[in-house]
Amino acid sequence: MAENFQLWISHDLSERIRRHGAEVFPHECCGALLGRDATAVGSGDSQESGTPREVLDLFPMVNRRDDSPRNRFAVTADDVRDAEKAASQHGLEVVGWYHSHPDHPARPSQFDREHAWPWYSYIIVSVMSGAPAEMTSWRLDDDRQDYSAERIEIRNSAGA
C-alpha cells in the first residue's frame, strides 16, 4: 500500500474541527468529513496513485458515549445516515471521520483501530488542557493491522 496519502482541507474547516474539540473538552468530539475521493473523478485507485482526497464540509456529531466520553466516542446508525444524507444533498460523500483526543497525542489508539474501517480518512486533533494542539490524519490499512499516515494540506479555501 502506498504511503503517500494526502488530505486537502481548508483552513476554516480545520479550525472548526479544532474548535469543536476545545468546546467539548474534556470529552471527545466527533464528526464526519464530507468531500470527494479522487477516485470518483479520475481513473485508478487513489490509494495507489497518491491522488489527494478533499474535505469540503463537516458534519459535527454528538458523542453518544455515556460510560467513557473522555477517551471514547460513539455515534448511532442514525447519526451515520444523517451524515450521508447531508453529504448527498451537497453532491459529496462521507470520506472520513474526525474526533479529538483530550490530553492525549493525535495518534490512533488500539480502540480507534478496532472500530475503524479501511478507505476512510481519520482526522484526530489533540486537545491539551482545553487548547487544540496537533492535528493528524490516518487511513486504516486494508488488513486492519495498522494505520498509514495521511499528510494534511491546509488550503486557503475549500476547492482551492
DSSP file (Angstrom, degrees, kcal/mol; ACC not computed):
  #  RESIDUE AA STRUCTURE BP1 BP2  ACC     N-H-->O    O-->H-N    N-H-->O    O-->H-N    TCO  KAPPA ALPHA  PHI   PSI    X-CA   Y-CA   Z-CA
    1    1 A M              0   0    0      0, 0.0    47,-0.1     0, 0.0   140,-0.0   0.000 360.0 360.0 360.0 141.5    0.0    0.0    0.0
    2    2 A A        -     0   0    0     45,-0.6     3,-0.2     1,-0.1    47,-0.1  -0.292 360.0-154.0 -67.2 150.9    1.2    3.5   -0.8
    3    3 A E  S    S+     0   0    0      1,-0.1    -1,-0.1    45,-0.1     2,-0.1   0.268  74.8  88.2-105.3   8.4    2.5    5.7    2.0
    4    4 A N        +     0   0    0     43,-0.2    -1,-0.1    44,-0.1   146,-0.1  -0.206  51.0 155.5-107.7  43.4    1.7    9.0    0.2
    5    5 A F  E     -a  150   0A   0    144,-0.6   146,-2.3    -3,-0.2     2,-0.4  -0.422  22.1-165.0 -65.8 143.2   -1.9    9.6    1.2
    6    6 A Q  E     -a  151   0A   0     45,-0.3    47,-2.0   144,-0.2     2,-0.4  -0.992  11.7-167.1-133.0 141.0   -2.9   13.3    1.1
    7    7 A L  E     -ab 152  53A   0    144,-2.9   146,-3.0    -2,-0.4     2,-0.4  -0.983   8.8-156.8-128.8 119.6   -5.9   15.1    2.5
    8    8 A W  E     +ab 153  54A   0     45,-3.4    47,-3.2    -2,-0.4     2,-0.3  -0.818  21.8 162.8 -96.0 134.1   -6.8   18.6    1.5
    9    9 A I  E     -ab 154  55A   0    144,-2.2   146,-2.8    -2,-0.4    47,-0.1  -0.991  36.2-111.7-148.1 143.6   -8.8   20.7    3.9
   10   10 A S  E  >  -a  155   0A   0     45,-0.5     4,-2.4    -2,-0.3   146,-0.2  -0.335  27.0-116.9 -73.3 158.7   -9.4   24.4    4.1
   11   11 A H  H  > S+     0   0    0    144,-2.3     4,-2.3     1,-0.2     5,-0.2   0.907 115.9  54.5 -58.6 -42.9   -8.1   26.5    7.0
   12   12 A D  H  > S+     0   0    0    144,-0.3     4,-2.0     1,-0.2    -1,-0.2   0.922 109.7  45.2 -59.4 -46.8  -11.6   27.3    8.0
   13   13 A L  H  > S+     0   0    0      2,-0.2     4,-2.0     1,-0.2    -1,-0.2   0.894 111.8  51.7 -67.7 -38.5  -12.7   23.6    8.2
   14   14 A S  H  X S+     0   0    0     -4,-2.4     4,-2.1     1,-0.2    -1,-0.2   0.898 110.5  49.5 -64.7 -37.5   -9.5   22.6   10.1
   15   15 A E  H  X S+     0   0    0     -4,-2.3     4,-2.8     1,-0.2    -1,-0.2   0.859 106.6  55.8 -68.5 -34.4  -10.2   25.4   12.6
   16   16 A R  H  X S+     0   0    0     -4,-2.0     4,-2.4     2,-0.2    -2,-0.2   0.898 108.0  48.4 -63.8 -39.1  -13.8   24.2   13.0
   17   17 A I  H  X S+     0   0    0     -4,-2.0     4,-2.2     2,-0.2    -2,-0.2   0.935 112.6  48.4 -63.8 -45.5  -12.5   20.8   14.0
   18   18 A R  H  X S+     0   0    0     -4,-2.1     4,-1.9     1,-0.2    -2,-0.2   0.909 112.6  48.0 -62.3 -42.8  -10.1   22.3   16.4
   19   19 A R  H  X S+     0   0    0     -4,-2.8     4,-2.9     2,-0.2    -1,-0.2   0.901 108.5  54.7 -63.8 -41.2  -12.8   24.5   18.0
   20   20 A H  H  X S+     0   0    0     -4,-2.4     4,-1.7     1,-0.2    -2,-0.2   0.927 108.5  49.2 -58.8 -44.8  -15.2   21.5   18.2
   21   21 A G  H  X S+     0   0    0     -4,-2.2     4,-0.7     1,-0.2    -1,-0.2   0.905 113.5  45.8 -60.2 -42.5  -12.5   19.6   20.2
   22   22 A A  H  < S+     0   0    0     -4,-1.9     3,-0.4     1,-0.2    -2,-0.2   0.878 109.1  56.2 -68.6 -37.9  -12.0   22.6   22.5
   23   23 A E  H  < S+     0   0    0     -4,-2.9    -1,-0.2     1,-0.2    -2,-0.2   0.853 114.1  37.3 -64.9 -35.6  -15.7   23.2   23.0
   24   24 A V  H >< S+     0   0    0     -4,-1.7     3,-2.6    -5,-0.2    -1,-0.2   0.484  94.6 161.4 -98.3  -2.5  -16.4   19.7   24.3
   25   25 A F  T 3<  +     0   0    0     -4,-0.7     3,-0.1    -3,-0.4    45,-0.1  -0.317  58.6  36.5 -52.0 135.8  -13.2   19.2   26.2
   26   26 A P  T 3  S+     0   0    0      0, 0.0    -1,-0.4     0, 0.0     2,-0.2  -0.943 118.5  62.8 -92.3  13.4  -12.6   17.2   28.4
   27   27 A H  S <  S-     0   0    0     -3,-2.6     2,-0.3    -6,-0.1    43,-0.3  -0.524  93.0 -97.9 -92.5 165.5  -14.8   14.8   26.3
   28   28 A E        -     0   0    0     41,-3.1     2,-0.2    44,-0.4    35,-0.2  -0.624  32.7-148.8 -79.8 138.4  -14.0   13.6   22.8
   29   29 A C        -     0   0    0     -2,-0.3    71,-1.3    33,-0.1     2,-0.3  -0.578  17.6-173.5 -93.5 168.0  -15.7   15.4   19.9
   30   30 A C  E     +CD  61  99A   0     31,-0.7    31,-2.6    69,-0.2     2,-0.3  -0.988  12.8 146.5-158.7 159.0  -16.6   13.6   16.7
   31   31 A G  E     -CD  60  98A   0     67,-1.8    67,-2.8    -2,-0.3     2,-0.3  -0.978  40.1 -89.2-177.9 174.9  -18.0   14.3   13.3
   32   32 A A  E     -CD  59  97A   0     27,-2.2    27,-2.2    -2,-0.3     2,-0.6  -0.768  25.6-135.3-104.1 147.4  -18.0   13.3    9.6
   33   33 A L  E     -CD  58  96A   0     63,-2.8    62,-2.5    -2,-0.3    63,-1.1  -0.906  21.8-161.1 -98.7 121.0  -15.7   14.6    6.9
   34   34 A L  E     +CD  57  94A   0     23,-2.6    22,-2.9    -2,-0.6    23,-1.9  -0.885  38.5  90.7-106.6 132.5  -17.7   15.4    3.7
   35   35 A G  E     -CD  55  93A   0     58,-2.7    58,-2.0    -2,-0.5     2,-0.4  -0.854  67.6 -57.7-177.3-146.6  -15.9   15.7    0.4
   36   36 A R  E     -C   54   0A   0     18,-2.2    18,-2.3    -2,-0.3     2,-0.4  -0.995  28.8-141.5-133.7 134.2  -14.6   13.9   -2.7
   37   37 A D    >   -     0   0    0     -2,-0.4     3,-2.2    16,-0.2     4,-0.4  -0.801  24.5-128.5 -89.1 136.2  -12.4   11.0   -3.1
   38   38 A A  G >> S+     0   0    0     -2,-0.4     4,-1.7    14,-0.3     3,-1.3   0.769 105.3  67.5 -58.3 -27.3  -10.1   11.4   -6.1
   39   39 A T  G 34 S+     0   0    0      1,-0.3    -1,-0.3     2,-0.2     5,-0.1   0.745  90.9  64.6 -66.5 -19.7  -11.1    8.0   -7.4
   40   40 A A  G <4 S+     0   0    0     -3,-2.2    -1,-0.3     1,-0.2    -2,-0.2   0.751 114.6  28.5 -73.8 -22.2  -14.6    9.4   -8.0
   41   41 A V  T <4 S+     0   0    0     -3,-1.3     2,-0.2    -4,-0.4    -2,-0.2   0.585 123.2  40.6-113.6 -13.9  -13.2   11.9  -10.6
   42   42 A G  S  < S-     0   0    0     -4,-1.7     2,-0.3     2,-0.2     4,-0.1  -0.678  83.4 -97.6-125.4 179.2  -10.2   10.2  -12.0
   43   43 A S  S    S+     0   0    0     -2,-0.2     2,-0.1     2,-0.1    -3,-0.1  -0.686  79.8  31.6 -96.7 156.0   -9.1    6.7  -13.1
   44   44 A G  S    S-     0   0    0     -2,-0.3     2,-0.6    -5,-0.1    -2,-0.2  -0.223  97.0 -56.9  91.7 176.6   -7.2    4.4  -10.9
   45   45 A D    >>  -     0   0    0      1,-0.1     4,-2.5    -2,-0.1     3,-1.4  -0.855  34.2-150.0-100.7 120.8   -7.0    3.9   -7.2
   46   46 A S  H 3> S+     0   0    0     -2,-0.6     4,-2.1     1,-0.3     5,-0.3   0.798  97.9  62.8 -61.8 -27.2   -6.2    7.0   -5.1
   47   47 A Q  H 34 S+     0   0    0      1,-0.2   -45,-0.6     2,-0.2    -1,-0.3   0.804 112.8  35.5 -67.7 -26.2   -4.6    4.7   -2.6
   48   48 A E  H <4 S+     0   0    0     -3,-1.4    -2,-0.2   -47,-0.1    -1,-0.2   0.816 122.4  42.7 -91.7 -36.2   -2.0    3.6   -5.2
   49   49 A S  H  < S-     0   0    0     -4,-2.5    -3,-0.2     2,-0.1    -2,-0.2   0.688  97.3-129.1 -88.1 -18.2   -1.6    6.9   -7.1
   50   50 A G     <  +     0   0    0     -4,-2.1    -3,-0.1    -5,-0.3    -4,-0.1   0.631  46.4 164.3  78.5  13.0   -1.4    9.2   -4.1
   51   51 A T        -     0   0    0     -5,-0.3   -45,-0.3    -6,-0.2   -13,-0.3  -0.442  42.1-104.7 -64.5 134.3   -4.1   11.5   -5.6
   52   52 A P        -     0   0    0      0, 0.0     2,-0.4     0, 0.0   -14,-0.3  -0.176  21.1-141.4 -65.3 152.7   -5.4   13.8   -2.9
   53   53 A R  E     -b    7   0A   0    -47,-2.0   -45,-3.4   -16,-0.2     2,-0.5  -0.891  21.1-145.0-104.7 142.4   -8.8   13.5   -1.1
   54   54 A E  E     -bC   8  36A   0    -18,-2.3   -18,-2.2    -2,-0.4     2,-0.6  -0.944   7.7-151.1-120.7 130.0  -10.5   16.7   -0.4
   55   55 A V  E     +bC   9  35A   0    -47,-3.2   -45,-0.5    -2,-0.5   -20,-0.3  -0.857  21.1 168.7 -93.6 123.2  -12.7   17.7    2.6
   56   56 A L  E     +     0   0A   0    -22,-2.9     2,-0.3    -2,-0.6   -21,-0.2   0.537  62.0   4.0-113.4 -12.5  -15.3   20.3    1.6
   57   57 A D  E     - C   0  34A   0    -23,-1.9   -23,-2.6     2,-0.0     2,-0.3  -0.974  63.1-129.7-162.5 167.5  -17.6   20.3    4.6
   58   58 A L  E     - C   0  33A   0     -2,-0.3   -25,-0.2   -25,-0.2   -27,-0.0  -0.896   0.8-157.1-123.3 154.2  -18.0   18.9    8.1
   59   59 A F  E     - C   0  32A   0    -27,-2.2   -27,-2.2    -2,-0.3    24,-0.1  -0.785  22.0-152.4-128.8  88.0  -20.9   17.2    9.8
   60   60 A P  E     - C   0  31A   0      0, 0.0     2,-0.3     0, 0.0   -29,-0.3  -0.299  15.7-164.9 -61.2 144.1  -20.4   17.7   13.5
   61   61 A M  E     - C   0  30A   0    -31,-2.6   -31,-0.7    14,-0.0     2,-0.4  -0.823  21.9-108.1-126.6 165.2  -21.9   14.9   15.7
   62   62 A V        -     0   0    0     -2,-0.3     2,-0.7   -33,-0.1   -33,-0.1  -0.810  32.9-120.1 -93.2 132.7  -22.8   14.4   19.3
   63   63 A N        -     0   0    0     -2,-0.4    12,-0.2   -35,-0.2    10,-0.0  -0.646  27.0-170.0 -72.0 112.4  -20.6   11.9   21.2
   64   64 A R        +     0   0    0     10,-3.0     2,-0.5    -2,-0.7    -1,-0.2   0.387  44.8 120.7 -87.7   3.4  -23.2    9.4   22.3
   65   65 A R        +     0   0    0      9,-0.3     7,-0.1     1,-0.2    -2,-0.1  -0.576  33.0 174.4 -73.9 118.5  -20.8    7.6   24.6
   66   66 A D  S    S+     0   0    0     -2,-0.5    -1,-0.2     2,-0.1    -3,-0.0   0.791  71.7  50.1 -92.0 -32.8  -22.2    7.7   28.2
   67   67 A D  S    S+     0   0    0      1,-0.2    -1,-0.1     2,-0.1    -2,-0.1   0.776 129.8   4.6 -85.1 -26.1  -19.7    5.5   30.0
   68   68 A S    >>  +     0   0    0      4,-0.1     3,-1.3     1,-0.1     4,-1.0  -0.234  65.0 153.5-155.1  56.5  -16.4    7.0   29.0
   69   69 A P  T 34 S+     0   0    0      0, 0.0   -41,-3.1     0, 0.0    -4,-0.1   0.647  70.2  70.1 -68.5 -12.1  -16.8   10.1   26.8
   70   70 A R  T 34 S+     0   0    0    -43,-0.3     3,-0.1     1,-0.2    -2,-0.0   0.813 119.9  12.9 -73.2 -29.7  -13.4   11.4   27.9
   71   71 A N  T <4 S+     0   0    0     -3,-1.3     2,-0.3     1,-0.1    -1,-0.2   0.240 127.0  46.8-133.8  15.4  -11.5    8.7   26.0
   72   72 A R     <  -     0   0    0     -4,-1.0   -44,-0.4    -7,-0.1     2,-0.3  -0.985  57.1-161.2-148.4 155.0  -14.1    7.2   23.7
   73   73 A F        -     0   0    0     -2,-0.3     2,-0.3    -9,-0.1   -10,-0.1  -0.972   5.6-171.7-134.8 157.0  -16.7    8.3   21.3
   74   74 A A        -     0   0    0     -2,-0.3   -10,-3.0   -12,-0.1    -9,-0.3  -0.995   3.3-169.7-144.0 146.4  -19.8    6.6   19.8
   75   75 A V        -     0   0    0     -2,-0.3     2,-0.2   -12,-0.2   -12,-0.1  -0.914  22.8-120.9-128.9 159.8  -22.3    7.6   17.1
   76   76 A T     >  -     0   0    0     -2,-0.3     4,-1.9     1,-0.1     5,-0.1  -0.504  26.8-108.5 -96.0 167.7  -25.5    5.8   16.2
   77   77 A A  H  > S+     0   0    0      1,-0.2     4,-2.5     2,-0.2     5,-0.2   0.870 122.8  55.5 -60.4 -36.8  -26.6    4.3   12.9
   78   78 A D  H  > S+     0   0    0      2,-0.2     4,-2.6     1,-0.2    -1,-0.2   0.892 104.2  53.5 -63.0 -39.0  -29.0    7.3   12.6
   79   79 A D  H  > S+     0   0    0      2,-0.2     4,-2.1     1,-0.2    -2,-0.2   0.921 110.0  47.3 -60.3 -44.0  -26.1    9.7   13.0
   80   80 A V  H  X S+     0   0    0     -4,-1.9     4,-2.5     2,-0.2    -2,-0.2   0.916 112.0  49.5 -64.9 -43.8  -24.2    8.0   10.2
   81   81 A R  H  X S+     0   0    0     -4,-2.5     4,-2.5     1,-0.2    -1,-0.2   0.898 109.7  52.1 -61.9 -40.1  -27.3    8.1    7.9
   82   82 A D  H  X S+     0   0    0     -4,-2.6     4,-2.5     2,-0.2    -2,-0.2   0.899 110.0  48.8 -62.8 -40.5  -27.8   11.8    8.7
   83   83 A A  H  X S+     0   0    0     -4,-2.1     4,-2.4     2,-0.2    -2,-0.2   0.921 111.9  48.6 -64.6 -43.9  -24.1   12.5    7.7
   84   84 A E  H  X S+     0   0    0     -4,-2.5     4,-2.5     1,-0.2    -2,-0.2   0.889 111.8  49.7 -63.7 -39.0  -24.5   10.5    4.5
   85   85 A K  H  X S+     0   0    0     -4,-2.5     4,-2.2     2,-0.2    -2,-0.2   0.918 110.5  49.7 -65.5 -43.9  -27.8   12.4    3.7
   86   86 A A  H  X S+     0   0    0     -4,-2.5     4,-0.7     2,-0.2    -2,-0.2   0.905 112.3  48.4 -62.1 -41.3  -26.1   15.8    4.4
   87   87 A A  H ><>S+     0   0    0     -4,-2.4     5,-3.0     1,-0.2     3,-1.3   0.950 111.0  50.0 -62.4 -48.7  -23.2   14.8    2.1
   88   88 A S  H ><5S+     0   0    0     -4,-2.5     3,-1.8     1,-0.3    -2,-0.2   0.865 103.1  59.8 -59.6 -38.8  -25.5   13.6   -0.7
   89   89 A Q  H 3<5S+     0   0    0     -4,-2.2    -1,-0.3     1,-0.3    -2,-0.2   0.733 110.7  42.8 -63.2 -21.3  -27.6   16.9   -0.5
   90   90 A H  T <<5S-     0   0    0     -3,-1.3    -1,-0.3    -4,-0.7    -2,-0.2   0.197 120.3-105.9-108.6  13.7  -24.4   18.8   -1.4
   91   91 A G  T < 5S+     0   0    0     -3,-1.8    -3,-0.2     1,-0.2     2,-0.2   0.773  86.6 111.3  69.4  25.3  -23.2   16.3   -4.1
   92   92 A L      < -     0   0    0     -5,-3.0     2,-0.3    -6,-0.2    -1,-0.2  -0.549  56.1-137.5-118.0-177.6  -20.5   15.0   -1.7
   93   93 A E  E     -D   35   0A   0    -58,-2.0   -58,-2.7    -2,-0.2     2,-0.8  -0.943  32.8 -94.6-137.2 161.6  -19.8   11.8    0.1
   94   94 A V  E     +D   34   0A   0     -2,-0.3   -60,-0.2   -60,-0.2     3,-0.1  -0.706  44.5 171.3 -76.0 114.5  -18.6   10.9    3.6
   95   95 A V  E     -     0   0A   0    -62,-2.5    26,-2.2    -2,-0.8     2,-0.3   0.428  57.6 -32.6-106.2  -2.0  -14.9   10.4    3.1
   96   96 A G  E     -De  33 121A   0    -63,-1.1   -63,-2.8    24,-0.3     2,-0.3  -0.993  56.3-101.8 172.9-168.4  -13.9   10.1    6.7
   97   97 A W  E     -De  32 122A   0     24,-2.6    26,-2.3    -2,-0.3     2,-0.3  -0.950  19.0-153.8-141.6 153.5  -14.4   10.9   10.3
   98   98 A Y  E     +De  31 123A   0    -67,-2.8   -67,-1.8    -2,-0.3     2,-0.3  -0.958  17.4 161.2-130.0 154.0  -12.8   13.2   12.9
   99   99 A H  E     -De  30 124A   0     24,-1.8    26,-1.9    -2,-0.3     2,-0.3  -0.970  29.4-115.6-158.4 167.9  -12.5   13.1   16.6
  100  100 A S  E     - e   0 125A   0    -71,-1.3    26,-0.2    -2,-0.3    35,-0.0  -0.718   6.4-146.5-107.8 158.7  -10.4   14.6   19.4
  101  101 A H  E >   - e   0 126A   0     24,-2.4    26,-1.9    -2,-0.3     3,-1.4  -0.890  22.8-144.8-120.4  96.4   -8.0   13.1   21.9
  102  102 A P  E 3  S- e   0 127A   0      0, 0.0    26,-0.2     0, 0.0   -74,-0.1  -0.451  80.7 -12.6 -64.7 126.1   -8.3   15.1   25.2
  103  103 A D  T 3  S+     0   0    0     24,-3.8    25,-0.2    -2,-0.2    23,-0.1   0.841 120.8  98.5  50.7  39.8   -4.9   15.4   26.9
  104  104 A H  S <  S-     0   0    0     -3,-1.4    23,-0.3    23,-0.1    -3,-0.2  -0.986  81.5 -89.3-150.3 150.6   -3.6   12.7   24.6
  105  105 A P        -     0   0    0      0, 0.0     2,-1.9     0, 0.0    22,-0.1  -0.159  40.9-107.2 -61.4 158.2   -1.5   12.7   21.4
  106  106 A A  S    S+     0   0    0     20,-0.1    18,-0.2    18,-0.1    20,-0.1  -0.402  81.8 116.8 -84.3  59.1   -3.2   12.9   18.0
  107  107 A R  S    S-     0   0    0     -2,-1.9     2,-0.1    18,-0.1    18,-0.0  -0.969  73.9 -99.6-127.4 142.3   -2.3    9.2   17.2
  108  108 A P        -     0   0    0      0, 0.0     2,-0.1     0, 0.0    39,-0.1  -0.362  37.7-142.5 -63.8 137.8   -4.8    6.4   16.7
  109  109 A S     >  -     0   0    0      1,-0.1     4,-2.3    -2,-0.1     5,-0.2  -0.410  28.0-103.0 -89.1 171.4   -5.4    4.2   19.8
  110  110 A Q  H  > S+     0   0    0      2,-0.2     4,-2.3     1,-0.2     5,-0.2   0.900 126.3  52.9 -60.1 -40.7   -5.9    0.5   19.8
  111  111 A F  H  > S+     0   0    0      2,-0.2     4,-1.2     1,-0.2    -1,-0.2   0.914 106.9  52.2 -60.5 -43.8   -9.6    1.2   20.3
  112  112 A D  H >> S+     0   0    0      1,-0.2     3,-0.7     2,-0.2     4,-0.6   0.934 110.3  48.2 -57.4 -46.7   -9.6    3.5   17.3
  113  113 A R  H >< S+     0   0    0     -4,-2.3     3,-0.9     1,-0.2    -2,-0.2   0.903 108.8  53.2 -62.5 -42.1   -8.1    0.8   15.1
  114  114 A E  H 3< S+     0   0    0     -4,-2.3    -1,-0.2     1,-0.2    -2,-0.2   0.730 116.7  38.7 -66.6 -21.3  -10.6   -1.8   16.3
  115  115 A H  H << S+     0   0    0     -4,-1.2    -1,-0.2    -3,-0.7    -2,-0.2   0.337  98.6  95.0-112.4   5.5  -13.5    0.4   15.4
  116  116 A A    <<  -     0   0    0     -3,-0.9    23,-0.0    -4,-0.6     6,-0.0  -0.486  61.0-139.2 -94.8 166.4  -12.2    2.0   12.1
  117  117 A W    >   -     0   0    0     -2,-0.2     3,-0.6     1,-0.0    23,-0.5  -0.957  25.1-107.7-121.9 142.7  -12.8    0.9    8.5
  118  118 A P  T 3  S+     0   0    0      0, 0.0     2,-0.9     0, 0.0    23,-0.1  -0.212  98.7  33.7 -59.7 162.7  -10.3    0.9    5.7
  119  119 A W  T 3  S+     0   0    0     21,-0.7    23,-0.0     1,-0.2    22,-0.0  -0.305  92.8 103.9  85.6 -44.8  -10.5    3.5    3.0
  120  120 A Y  S <  S-     0   0    0     -2,-0.9    20,-0.5    -3,-0.6     2,-0.4  -0.269  71.0-122.8 -68.8 151.8  -11.8    6.3    5.2
  121  121 A S  E     -eF  96 139A   0    -26,-2.2   -24,-2.6    18,-0.1     2,-0.5  -0.761  21.6-157.8 -88.5 140.7   -9.7    9.2    6.4
  122  122 A Y  E     -eF  97 138A   0     16,-2.5    16,-1.5    -2,-0.4     2,-0.4  -0.919   4.1-165.5-125.2 104.2   -9.5    9.7   10.2
  123  123 A I  E     -eF  98 137A   0    -26,-2.3   -24,-1.8    -2,-0.5     2,-0.4  -0.745   6.2-171.1 -86.8 134.2   -8.5   13.1   11.5
  124  124 A I  E     -eF  99 136A   0     12,-2.6    12,-2.6    -2,-0.4     2,-0.5  -0.996   4.4-164.4-125.0 128.1   -7.5   13.2   15.1
  125  125 A V  E     -eF 100 135A   0    -26,-1.9   -24,-2.4    -2,-0.4     2,-0.4  -0.958  14.8-139.1-112.3 127.6   -7.0   16.5   16.9
  126  126 A S  E     -e  101   0A   0      8,-3.1     7,-3.5    -2,-0.5     2,-0.5  -0.679  14.0-163.8 -80.3 134.4   -5.1   16.5   20.3
  127  127 A V  E     -eF 102 132A   0    -26,-1.9   -24,-3.8    -2,-0.4     2,-0.6  -0.937   5.8-166.4-123.3 106.8   -6.7   18.9   22.8
  128  128 A M  E >  S- F   0 131A   0      3,-2.3     3,-2.1    -2,-0.5    -2,-0.0  -0.836  71.5 -21.7-101.2 118.8   -4.3   19.6   25.7
  129  129 A S  T 3  S-     0   0    0     -2,-0.6    -1,-0.2     1,-0.3  -107,-0.0   0.834 129.6 -50.0  52.1  35.7   -5.7   21.3   28.8
  130  130 A G  T 3  S+     0   0    0     -3,-0.3    -1,-0.3     1,-0.2  -105,-0.1   0.367 117.6 109.4  89.6  -4.3   -8.6   22.6   26.7
  131  131 A A  E <  S-F  128   0A   0     -3,-2.1    -3,-2.3  -110,-0.0    -1,-0.2  -0.911  72.1-117.8-109.4 128.6   -6.5   24.0   23.9
  132  132 A P  E     +F  127   0A   0      0, 0.0    -5,-0.3     0, 0.0     3,-0.1  -0.341  43.5 163.5 -61.3 140.5   -6.3   22.4   20.4
  133  133 A A  E     +     0   0A   0     -7,-3.5    -6,-0.1     1,-0.4  -115,-0.0  -0.030  44.1   9.3-127.6-129.4   -2.9   21.2   19.5
  134  134 A E  E     -     0   0A   0     -9,-0.1    -8,-3.1    -2,-0.1     2,-0.4  -0.234  56.9-161.1 -62.0 142.1   -1.6   18.8   16.9
  135  135 A M  E     +F  125   0A   0    -10,-0.2     2,-0.3    -3,-0.1   -10,-0.2  -0.996  15.5 171.2-126.2 129.2   -3.9   17.5   14.2
  136  136 A T  E     -F  124   0A   0    -12,-2.6   -12,-2.6    -2,-0.4     2,-0.3  -0.835  19.6-144.5-130.4 166.9   -3.1   14.4   12.2
  137  137 A S  E     -FG 123 150A   0     13,-0.6    13,-3.0    -2,-0.3     2,-0.3  -0.990  17.3-179.5-136.8 148.3   -4.9   12.2    9.7
  138  138 A W  E     -FG 122 149A   0    -16,-1.5   -16,-2.5    -2,-0.3     2,-0.4  -0.944  18.5-149.6-142.4 156.0   -4.7    8.4    9.1
  139  139 A R  E     -FG 121 148A   0      9,-2.3     9,-2.9    -2,-0.3     2,-0.3  -0.999  27.6-122.9-129.0 132.1   -6.1    5.6    6.9
  140  140 A L  E     - G   0 147A   0    -20,-0.5   -21,-0.7   -23,-0.5     7,-0.3  -0.555  32.7-115.1 -72.4 130.3   -6.5    2.1    8.2
  141  141 A D    >   -     0   0    0      5,-3.1     3,-2.4    -2,-0.3    -1,-0.1  -0.269  25.8-110.4 -62.8 152.6   -4.6   -0.4    6.1
  142  142 A D  T 3  S+     0   0    0      1,-0.3    -1,-0.1     2,-0.1    -2,-0.1   0.803 120.3  55.2 -57.0 -31.5   -6.7   -3.0    4.3
  143  143 A D  T 3  S-     0   0    0      3,-0.1    -1,-0.3     1,-0.1    -2,-0.1   0.483 105.6-132.6 -82.2  -0.4   -5.5   -5.8    6.5
  144  144 A R  S <  S+     0   0    0     -3,-2.4    -2,-0.1     2,-0.2   -28,-0.1   0.598  76.6 112.2  63.8  15.1   -6.8   -3.7    9.5
  145  145 A Q  S    S-     0   0    0      1,-0.2     2,-0.3   -31,-0.0    -1,-0.1   0.751  81.8  -4.9 -88.4 -25.5   -3.5   -4.2   11.4
  146  146 A D        -     0   0    0    -33,-0.1    -5,-3.1    -5,-0.1     2,-0.3  -0.954  67.1-108.0-158.1 171.4   -2.2   -0.7   11.3
  147  147 A Y  E     - G   0 140A   0     -2,-0.3     2,-0.4    -7,-0.3    -7,-0.2  -0.762  18.2-141.8-105.0 154.6   -2.7    2.8   10.0
  148  148 A S  E     - G   0 139A   0     -9,-2.9    -9,-2.3    -2,-0.3     2,-0.1  -0.960  30.4-113.2-110.0 136.5   -0.9    4.8    7.3
  149  149 A A  E     - G   0 138A   0     -2,-0.4  -144,-0.6   -11,-0.2     2,-0.5  -0.386  24.6-150.7 -66.7 145.2   -0.3    8.4    8.0
  150  150 A E  E     -aG   5 137A   0    -13,-3.0   -13,-0.6   -28,-0.1     2,-0.3  -0.981  16.1-127.6-120.2 120.1   -2.1   10.8    5.7
  151  151 A R  E     -a    6   0A   0   -146,-2.3  -144,-2.9    -2,-0.5     2,-0.5  -0.503  20.8-144.2 -70.2 127.0   -0.4   14.2    5.0
  152  152 A I  E     -a    7   0A   0     -2,-0.3     2,-0.6  -146,-0.2  -144,-0.2  -0.817  10.5-164.0 -93.1 126.7   -2.8   17.1    5.7
  153  153 A E  E     -a    8   0A   0   -146,-3.0  -144,-2.2    -2,-0.5     2,-0.6  -0.951  10.6-149.0-110.7 114.0   -2.5   20.0    3.4
  154  154 A I  E     -a    9   0A   0     -2,-0.6     2,-0.2  -146,-0.2  -144,-0.2  -0.718  20.0-165.4 -82.6 122.0   -4.2   23.1    4.8
  155  155 A R  E     -a   10   0A   0   -146,-2.8  -144,-2.3    -2,-0.6  -143,-0.2  -0.681  31.2-114.1-108.5 161.7   -5.5   25.2    1.9
  156  156 A N  S    S-     0   0    0     -2,-0.2     2,-0.3  -146,-0.2  -144,-0.3   0.866  95.2  -7.1 -62.9 -37.4   -6.7   28.8    1.9
  157  157 A S  S >  S-     0   0    0   -147,-0.1     3,-1.8  -146,-0.1    -1,-0.2  -0.978  88.5 -78.3-153.8 161.4  -10.3   27.7    1.0
  158  158 A A  T 3  S+     0   0    0     -2,-0.3  -102,-0.1     1,-0.3  -149,-0.0  -0.368 116.8  15.6 -62.2 138.1  -12.2   24.6    0.0
  159  159 A G  T 3         0   0    0   -104,-0.2    -1,-0.3     1,-0.1  -103,-0.1   0.505 360.0 360.0  77.6   3.7  -11.7   23.7   -3.6
  160  160 A A    <         0   0    0     -3,-1.8    -2,-0.1     0, 0.0    -4,-0.1   0.457 360.0 360.0 -84.6 360.0   -8.7   26.0   -3.9
